[in-house]
Each structure stands twice: as C-alpha cells, then as structure tokens.
Amino acid sequence: MTTRTLNKTGGMARYIAAGIGAGLVMAASMPALAGSFPDKPVKLVVPFPPGGSTDVLGRLLARKLGEVLQQSVVVENRAGAGTIVGADYVAKSAPDGYTLLFSAATTFTVNPVTYARLPYDPLKSFEPLGMVGSTALVLLANPAVKADTLKQLVSEAKATPGGMSYGSYGAGTTAHFAGEMINAATGMGLLHVPYKGSAPAMADLIGNQIPLSVDTVVAAAPQLKGGKVKAIAVTSATRSKLLPQVPTAIESGFPGVSLSTWFAVVAPKGIPAPVRQTLESAIANMMKDPALQQSMTANGFEPEYGSAGEYRARVTSELVRLRKIAQAANIHAD
C-alpha cells in the first residue's frame, strides 16, 4: 500500500515536473522566437524605377539597415502609377516585417489628395517605422529671366504680357503642388505646364521653351553648377545643404510657401509588436550613422529622422493642407 502510494505520488511528481519543464522550455523559447527576427532577408520595396534619386537613396538605406539588423535587406523596384503599384503591393503583403515600403510623400500625402480612389490608405494600410529624410524643391528660371529673387520675379511676372508659365515633372506631383503654393502666396498667376518626368521639363527650361520650373534640388544641382539655369528660391522650411546659397521662399518674404519631398519606411498594417519595435529601433539607430548622413547629403538629401508618431502627425496635417491647394487649383489625377 505504502509502495503503491509512493509510486503514484512519484508518478504524479514526475508528471508535474515534466509539465513544469515543458512550460519552462516553451517560456524560454518565446523570447527566442520574438528575438529571432529577422532570420531571413528583408525586402525593401521602392516604387520608383531603378537609377532614379529615390532608388539611390533606397539602396543607401538598405545597405545600412542590413548592417544594423545583421541581415540582408534587398531592394525590389516596383514602379508604376505614381508609386501606387508598389504601395498597393506592400499594403497587401504578409504583415510579418519581411516586406517593407520605402517611398516619398507622393505615396503618403499627394496620391490620397489627387486620386479619387486608391487601393491603400496612408494611415490605415501601413505601420509607420520612421521618416528618414527629405529633399527640397526649388523654383528655377532660365537665365533669360531677369529676376534673381522671388520678389523680383513677382514684379517681372506681373509685368509680362500674357503672364509666365512654369513646368513640373508631372501633374499632381509635389513639384506641381509647390508651384501652386507659390502661385497662391505671390499672386503671380503662373500657368502650369506638366511634363512626363524631370528630364524633359529641365530640357525645355534650359532651351527657354518655358521660363520657370519647379524641381528637386537633386535634379537641379548639376544644371545650376553648369550655369544652364538659375535658382530663385527653395520651398523647404530651411535652406538646402546642397544649395546653401539659395534662400527659402520663407526668407524671401512668403511664409506660406513650405513644401518638400520627404521619405519614410513603412510596413503592412498588423505586424507583430516585437517586430515593429525591432524595425523602429533599427531605423532610428541607422539614422544616427555619420557615414550614412554624409552619403545622403552628398546625393542631395537632408537626413531627417522622424518617429512613427511624427509620421502620423505629418501625414494628417499635410493631407489637410494639400487638399486645400488641390481644390483651389483643381489638381486631380483621375
């Protein structure tokens, strides 16, 4: 009796001990599983063609992010429909942290304002991981334009019979919005001429087919250096490091003109909290690297880290501001 009782008790003890052991093993493995991300290459989708300025920046970031995560980060270009193709692909991807989107304000604030319908929402479809930088937009003039400052240009434009026109790299782009912001602030009444890309707009500006254009400082810098065009003002809140001699529109006396092209990394909505935290921390640490900052500046980008919360605030406020411009200037893409 005693022996049987002891055996039953011993069996129960062994059963309990085994259960506790299994529980400990499971508990111990849970942090390991959470901490194993990423255990395979991460895909960074760039919704622009290879070789462009956004693609260049995406590859700089992918290289550094891979170093921080200690895992390969591979750039995949999915261009089309003004970044909609790539953004929609990422929005519908598995929310596991292995497919990320690196894109510009075009995706997050311009498209939602200019398109009546989009297959994604900039706030509801994505988990923001961090803003990483911006590039200023610049109002350019052909050397035949007499004005060298924005106030001089206002006077010249108003005195020009029939007015003046400006080109942009496309209807409904950030350059178009910046141009209309300048129009509203100065009262110049410039006529917008949309082009299919920066290159043809720049060619016509150099050839004096159009007197003015709005472009990124990245595209403008080589032409400015060669003296083929001149810069009137940048539309960013502060001067561009690439064009430090060019004043902002705010400095030029027009405080209502402030718009730049900014960039962010986002993931599909619903990624696990530990994965999101890992990626957010990696991006924040990546942006502290002096070598990356130097490379970004050399390529015409301003390193500017912003948290997920700052992304949400910027998207929310910019959507309101751009909708007003779109309504006033009748900007729409469909």
Number of C-alpha atoms within 10 A of each C-alpha: 6 7 8 9 10 11 12 12 12 12 12 12 12 12 12 12 12 12 12 12 12 12 12 12 11 12 11 11 12 12 11 11 10 14 13 11 18 19 13 11 15 21 18 25 25 28 28 25 15 17 10 11 16 19 21 15 22 25 20 16 24 21 17 21 22 17 14 16 20 12 16 19 24 17 22 21 16 18 17 13 10 18 20 20 15 23 32 18 18 28 24 15 16 14 20 17 23 20 23 30 27 29 26 24 20 20 21 26 23 23 26 19 25 22 13 10 12 13 13 20 17 22 14 11 19 24 23 25 26 27 27 24 21 22 27 27 27 33 27 27 26 23 18 11 16 11 18 15 15 22 16 12 19 17 13 17 20 15 12 9 8 11 13 19 17 23 30 29 23 18 20 22 22 27 27 25 22 27 28 25 21 22 18 17 15 19 13 20 17 22 16 19 17 20 16 11 14 20 13 15 25 28 12 17 22 21 13 16 15 19 20 32 28 28 27 25 25 19 17 23 19 12 16 15 11 9 12 16 26 25 26 23 25 32 32 22 16 15 19 24 16 18 20 11 11 18 21 27 28 18 16 15 13 16 13 14 25 19 23 21 20 21 28 24 26 30 27 25 20 15 17 12 10 13 19 20 13 17 25 19 16 19 24 18 14 24 22 13 11 11 12 17 19 14 16 21 17 13 17 24 28 21 22 17 21 20 18 18 12 14 22 17 11 16 17 15 11 18 17 12 13 22 18 13 17 19 12 11 15 12 20 15 14 7
